[in-house]
Amino acid sequence: MTNTISSLILKLGQQAKTASRTLAHVSTAYKNAALEKIARQIEKETPEILTANAADHAEAGTSGLIEAMLDRLLLNEKRMQTIVADLRSVINLPDPVGEYFDEQTMPNGLKMHKQRVPMGVLGVIYESRPNVTVDVAGLALKSGNCVIMRGGKETLRSNIAFIGAIQRGLQGSEIPAEAIQLVADTDRGLVLELLQMDQFVDMIIPRGGAGLHDFCRQNSRIPVITGGIGICHLFVDESADLDKSIEVIRNAKIQRPSVCNSLDTALVHVNVAAELLPRLVKRLSADSVTFRAEDAAYALLKDEDSVKLAGVDDFDTEWLSLVLGLKVVNGLDEAIEHITRHSTAHSDGILTNNPTNAAHFLEMVDSAAVYVNASTRFTDGSQMGLGAEIAISTQRMHARGPMGLRELTTFKWVVQGDYHVRP
C-alpha cells in the first residue's frame, strides 16, 4: 500500500471528522433546508448524472455483469424522480438528534437523562446501486452524521456525479460540503485503508454480498454493522389457511425477488404437503418460479418440469431470483430446527391458525424480524414505520433489523446536580 493511497484516505478521514463537529450541532431546520437544496441540485444535474450512468451501464454490460445487477445499476428519468422523492421524504421524518429519554431523579437529588447524539462519521461500502449514494447521504445528514462512501467499480462515474451534485447542493448551507465524501477510486487497497481509520471513522456499514461483509469483519479496526444477507423462510403449519398461505408465499417470492427479504425456502407440514405443494408449484410456475425440492417434496412433485431435486448447498443459498427451495417437515419443531441451521437471522415466518404454535415459533426463532401470517417482504424501513433505511442489520450489537435515523445515533448521559460530591 503506497503513501499516496494512505494520504488520500487520511485526508478524507480528517475532513469528515472536522465536518462532523459542525454537523452534530446543526438544527433540524437547517438540515432540512440543506436536504431540499441537494434535491434541487440533483434535479438540475439529472442530465449529467444520466450521462455518467449510461457510461457505467455500457461498460458493465460488456464485462459480463448479470442481468439483475445491470438492472440495479441502471438509472433513468423515472428512477431519478424516485431518488429525489425519497430524499425529500427524509425531510419529513422526525429528527432523533437531541431527544431526551430515560429521565430520572436519584435519591441524592441528581437529575439524569440520556440525550441522543450522532454517531459521528460513517463509512459505507456498497456495490452496484447508485441510488444508495443519495439514500445514504440523506439519512446521514438528517441524523447529524458525516459519511465516507465507497461504491462498486461498476458505479464509479454515477457516484462521482451524484456526490458532485450533493456537495454543490451543500454550498451556502450550514453544513460543510466535506460532510459527504466519496472514495473516488476503485483500488481495493483503499477499502482496507478505510477500515483502519478508527481515529476518524466511528462505524462501518457494508452493503453487499457475503464476501464484502466477511472482508470488513476480518479487516476492520472500526465497529462493523453487518446484515442484508437474507436466507428467508416461511413455514406452513398444518392449521394454516392453504389458499391464503399460497398467496403469502407468492408475494414473498415474486414481489421483488432480487432483494434480501424475498423468500428463499418454504417449509411445509407433512400433513398438508400433498395438498399444498402441487397447488403452490402450479401457482408460482405461472410466474416463472423454479423449485429446488428435498426428497419428500420432490416425491410429490417429480413430474413437474419446474421442480429439481435440491442439491447439497441449496438450502444455504440466498437465491435473489425466481428460485424457491421446498422442504416437507414433520412438524413445528423440525421447521424451527431447519431455520436455526440454515437461516441468516434476517426474516423468517410461520403461516398458522394455531395461536400456541405461533407463540412457540416467535419464542424460538431468533431472527431480526419474525412473522406470523405475513410476507417476509415487510422487513423494510418504510414498511416498519422508520421511513428510509441505511441497511438491515442481522446482528445483535447496537442495531437489529432495518436501520433508520434513530439507529444512526448513540446517546450521552446528562447529569445535573447542585454542586454534588460523592460521599
N, C-alpha and C positions, 0 to 999 in steps of 0.2 A: 504494500500500500504506500503510495507516494505522499510526500509532504503536501503536494498540490491538492490531492484529494482531501487530506486531513484539514488543510486550510479552508477549503470550500465548506465542508460540513461545520467546522468550528465557527466560521463567520455566520452561517445560518443559525446555529445554536445561540451565539451571543446576541444576535439581532432579535431573535424570538424572545429570549429571556428578558432583554431590556424592554421590549414592547409589552411583555406580559405585566410588568409593573405598572404600566399605564392602563392597559385594558382592564385589569382587575377592578379598577375604580371608576370606570365609565358607567354612567347612569343607563337605565333601561331605555329612556327616551333617545339618548344619543346612539345607543347600539341599534335601536330600531331604525333610526334615521340613516345610519350607515348601511344597514341591510337594504333599505329602499334604494339608496344611491347605487349600490352594487347591482341590484336587479335592473335598474335603468341602464347602467353601463353595459351589462351583458346583452340587453335588448339592442342597444346601439351597435354593439360589436358582433352581433349574431352572424352577419355575412362572413366576417373574417374567421370566426370560430368554426363555421361550417366548412370553409375552405381548408382550414387546417385539419379538420376531422376527415374530410374527403381524402386527403393525402395519407393520413393514418390508415384509413379503411382500405384504400387501394393497395398499400404496401402489405398490410396484414393479409389481404386476400391472396396475394402471391406467395405468402410464406407458409401456407398450409394451415392457418388458424381455422378451427372447426366452426361450423355454421352458427352454433349457439353463441360462441364468443364473438363472432363477427357482428351478430345482431346486437349484442351488448355494447359493442364499440360504436355502432352507427349512431350519428346524430342527424336530425332533420328539423324542419321548421316546427312540426308538432311537438317533437321531443324537447326542443329548446323552449317552447312555450310552457311545457310541463315543468322543466327545470326551474324556470323563473317563477312560476306559480308556487312550486314547492318552497322556494327560497322566501317568497313573500309570506307563505303560511307560517314560517318561523317567527315572523314579526308578531303574529297574533298569539304565540304561545306565552304562557306566564314565565317570567324570568325568575329562576330559582335563587340567583345570587343575592345574598343579604337576608334570606329567610331566617327567622329565629325558630328554634324548636327545642324540646326537652327543657323547658324553663323550670327552675326550682329554686326555693329558698332554703338554705341549710339551717339547722338548729342554732348555729352561731351567728346567723344573720347574713352570711354571704349569699349574694344572689348570682345564680349561674344560668347560662343558656348556651346552646350551640348555635353558631351562625354559619350559614352555608357560604362557601367561598370557591372560586375557580380552582381547578387542578393546577393550572399554570401553563405549561407547554406540552402539547400533544404531538406525538409522532405517529402519523397514519400511513401505512404501507398497503397498497392495494393494487389490483390488477386491471383488466381491460374494460373499465366502466367509467368514462369521462364524467358522467353526471355525478359520480361520487365526489369529485373535486368541489363542486358547488355545494352539495349536501353537507360535506364536512366543514367547509368554510362557514356556512351559515350557522350550523349548530355550535361550532367552536366560538364564533364571535358572540352569539347570544348568551352562551354560558360563561363568557369572560375569559376564554382560553385562546392563546396563540396556538398555531399549528404549523408543523413542517410536514409536507406531504411528499410521498414518493410513489408515483403511479407506475403502471406497467409500461414496458418499452413500446407496446402497440399504440399507446395513447399519448406519447410524448408531445407531439405537436398540438393536439387538442388541449392537453393540460396546460401547456405554456400559454396558449391563447386564453384559456379561462382564467388562469392566475393573473395574467396581464390585465384583463378586464376588471378582476376583483381589486387588484391593487390600485388601478386608476380610479375605480369607484370609491376607494377609501380616501383618496386625496381630498383635502379640505374638510375631512371629518375629524372627530375627536379620537379616532383610532389610527395608530401608526400603520402604514402600508406593510411593514415588516411583521405584522401580526399573522399574515397569511403568506406562507412561502412554499416553494416547490424545489425539490432536488431535481433540477432540470438536466439530468444526465442518466443514462441507462446502465452505467457501470455498477455491477452488483457489489463491488467493494464499498461503494458509498452507503449501501444499506447497512453493511456490517459496521461501518464507521458511525452511522447514525445511532445504531443500537448500543454504542459505547458511551454516548454523550449524556451520562447520568447527571452531570453537573448543570446541564441546561434543559434537558427533556424530562418530564415527570411521568409520562405514561406512553406506552407503545400500543397501538391498536392495529393489528394486521387484518386485512380483509382480502381473503383469497383462499386457496386450497390448503390441504393438509401440509404440503411441503413448505409453504410460506410460514404457516403457524409454527411448525417444528423448528424451522430455521431461526425464527425470532425467539422462541423459548430457549433454545440451546445457546444462543449467542448474545442475548441482551443483558446488559447491566441495569436496565430500566424495567420496572414492573410492566408486564405484558398482559393485556386483556385479550383472551382468545375466544373464538366461537365462530358461529356462522356455518360450520360444517354440520350438516344435519342428515343423519340416517334416522328417518322418522317412521313411526309405526302407528297403526290402528288395529286394535283387537276387537273382533265381532263376537260378543258374548252370545250364548245360546238363547238368552232372553231378548235380544235386540230385535227391533223392527227391521226386517231384512230389506224392505223396499227403501226405507229412509237410509239405512246403512250403505246401500249401493250408491245412493246419491252423494252421501258424505265422502265416501271413498273416491268417487269420481271427481268431486270438487278438489279434494286434497291432491289428487294425482295430476289432473289436466288443466286446472285453472291457470297455473303458471309453472310448468314442470321444471324449469331451469333454475329455480331458486331454492334456498336452503330449507325452507319449511314445507316443501312439497313432499308427498308421501312416497316412501321407498318400499315398505313391506306391509302387507295386510295379513294379519293372523286371524284364523277362523276357527271357532269352536267345532270340534269333531261332530257334535250333534246337529249342526246346521250346515256343515260343509257341503254335503251332497246337494242340498237345495240352493245354497247361496252361490257357490263358486261358478257353476255353469252360467248362471244369470249375470254374475259380475263380469265374467270374461266376455260374454256376448255384448253387454252394455259398453264396456270400455274398449273392446276391439273396434267398435264403430268410431272411436276417437283415435284410432291408430296406436293404441297401447299394446305393447307386447309383454309377456309374462315369463318369470323365472320361478318355477314351482318345485318345492321339495317333494319327496317320494309320494306321500299320501295325497297331496294336492294334485300332483301330476297324474296319479292313477285315475283321478276323477276327470281329468282334462286332456288326456294324451291325444285325443283325436282332434283337438283344436290346433289349427295352424299357428296361432299366435302364442302358443304355450311351449316353452322349452323346459327341460329338466334343469333345475338350478345347479350351478357349479359351486365349487368349494368356497369361493370368496363372494358369492352373490349377495349374501345377507350382511356382508360388511361393506357394501358398496353404496355410496351416495350417487344415485343414478343421474339426477339433474336432466332427465329426459323422459320420454314416454315409455319407461320400463317399470314394471311393478313386480316385486317379489311376493310369492304366495306360500303360506305355510298353514297346515292343519295342526292344531294343538288340542291336547286332551282337556284343557280347562284353563281357568284364570291363572293358576299358579305357574303353569308351563308357559303361558303367554308372558307373564312378568319375568320369568327366568330368561326367556329369549330376549326380551327387551333389555334386561340388565346386561346380558352378554354382548349384544350387538349394537345397542343404541349409542349415539354420541351425546346423549343427555340434552338434546335440543327440544324436540316436540314429540310427545307420544300420547296416545289416547285410547279410550275404551268406548265402544258403542254398546249400550246395555239399557235394559229397563229394570234392572235389579239394583236397588239403592245400596244394598250390602256389598255387592261386587264392585260397584262404582267407588264406594268409600275405601274398600281394600286396595283397589288399583291406585287411587290417589295417594294413599298412605305409603305404598311400597315402591312406586315408580318415582325415581329421583331425577327428573329432568327439569330443565329451565321452565318449560311450560307443559303441564299435564292436563289433558282434556277429558271431559265426559260428554259424549254425544255432540261433538263439533269437529270441524275440519282442522287439521294442523296448519292450514294457511292463515289462521288468525294470529300466529306469532309474528307480530309486526307492530312497530310503534304506533302507526296511525290507527290500527285496529284495537289497540290496548289503551287508548286514551293518552298516549305520550306525545302525540304529534309525530314529527320526524324522528328518525333514529340514526345513530352513527354506526352501530353494529349490533349484533345479537350475541351476547356472552353466554357461553355454556359452562363457565367455571363458577366457583363459589366466592372467590375473594372480590370484594368491593361491589361488583355489579353482576346481575344474572338476568338473562332474557334480553329483550330489546333495551338498548341504551339510549335514552333520551337526554334532555338537557340536565335533569337532576343527577343522572348517573355520570355526568361530566364534571361534577363538583365534589368537593370534600367539605369538611367543616373545621372550625376552630372553636375552642372553649372561650367564652367571655365570662369573666368573673368580676363582680362589682362588690367592693367592700367599703367599710368606713374605717380605714387605717387598721385593718385587721392584722394581727400577728398570730402565728400558730403556737399554742401553748406546748 
